[in-house]
Amino acid sequence: MEPSPLELPADTVQRIVSQLRCHPTDERVALRLDEEDKLRHFREYFYIPKVQDLPPIDLSLVNKDENAIYFLGNSLGLQPKMVKTYLEEELDKWAKMGAYGHEVGKRPWITGDESITGLMTDIVGANEKEIALMNGLTVNLHLLLLSFFKPTPKRYKILLEAKAFPSDHYAVESQLQLHGLNVEKSMRIIKPREGEETLRMEDILEVIEKEGDSIAVILFSGVHFYTGQLFNIPAITKAGQAKGCFVGFDLAHAVGNVELHLHDWGVDFACWCSYKYLNSGAGGLAGAFVHEKHVHTIKPALVGWFGHELNTRFKMDNKLQLIPGANGFRISNPPILLVCSLHASLEIFNQATVKALRRKSILLTGYLEYMIKHYYNKDKAESKKPIVNIITPPHIEERGCQLTLTFSAPVKYVFQELEKRGVVCDKREPNGIRVAPVPLYNSFHDVYKFVSLLISILDAAETKNS
Ligand SMILES: *Cc1c(COP(=O)(O)O)cnc(C)c1O
């Protein structure tokens, strides 16, 4: 039977349970979910690490030929198999023709970035002219803030969420200092309520309503790196702009994870990296978005020759003809080797489509949540069983694929035991383990195996302590 797109994850599990006449925690449920998964063949497009190659592995606890359970695509995505081929194409070109490679081939180096920008449009929901592929994420954030953050005595604050990613925090801090502003007064941070882990939309909107007149820029993450909370991007954008603020987003954890419609939502600017869900490899080529409506009003503060129109760029007459929009923000010539790896990954995204990936992701993460709640619900917690708490919001619209877990057992112990058994995830301060089942290459069986390992680790912790 075709799973309906409107079916909730728990209902899908129930449907399969009644078809198979088995318990919801039965391995066959996971196997059936994989059979029904129309995107499962995309896993073959990636190298899945083997447990034997993972540094922290304990070979007495695993079968060495097994695949790792890789739930760390939110930090570094896996390698698409085509990366090597695409890199070799450009290396060969370089070897065979040297500088002529600038002009010819699949990715002429001068326009290498532009040759793949079209593959990014559906992923972020923008038209090609609104997107530039360049630099690293934090560099792009700085470049965008230099143009969008123009403080005045009345409107001088930057609003951001509490515990923003350190790089974003530092970027904002240093931008304020660049304008000679007092960081304490100008950096407006919204914290969750006492005893809560994630932000409430009503609290965000209240701050915007009350203080919006003094806020120059609202800079939020799309998905919070620690809690996995997906913010309501269109609502924050609308509320901020109604108060006259520019509204921008750091989409590091949102791009390739959730559906984005930056153009239609009217977001002013955005930036993202490509090595997380976009699988372009460490230090991959980052992205920037500047909405079309700013084409004639917002200019780059710092300019280089790749912001100059291509048809006259090489006249070298030092008369700047600035490209309107995002591409005018490019400073240097594009790093072609980084274009190759991103190219390989974006092709896969475009075959799979973000819409279909998101549909699978909701079910995949929903299945993980269902299993964790099944074993570690509140009732059981009262009977001295170990506790696993999910701090990521339970509503599908408020999260992507990542769940952040906290435990009654020491987090360091849980994490180390997972690592020894070939689960790749990460531990983040203060006490969370982030797990991100990625719809492109993770399976429902990965989730099943992860939960089984978690149970045995927590059970062992309990026996140890009693
Ligand atoms: C991963 C991440 C970064 C990393 O910044 P780089 O400039 O790519 O090193 C910055 N901000 C957020 C929100 C991130 O998640």
The ligand as an ORCA input file, in Angstrom:
! r2SCAN-3c Opt
* xyz 0 1
  C      28.215     24.823     10.993
  C      27.861     26.198     11.314
  C      28.776     27.245     11.103
  C      30.181     26.981     10.613
  O      30.738     28.105     10.041
  P      31.852     27.992      8.898
  O      32.066     29.383      8.513
  O      31.296     27.132      7.819
  O      33.050     27.345      9.507
  C      28.361     28.526     11.389
  N      27.103     28.768     11.845
  C      26.209     27.775     12.055
  C      24.833     28.092     12.542
  C      26.570     26.468     11.801
  O      25.704     25.490     12.044
*
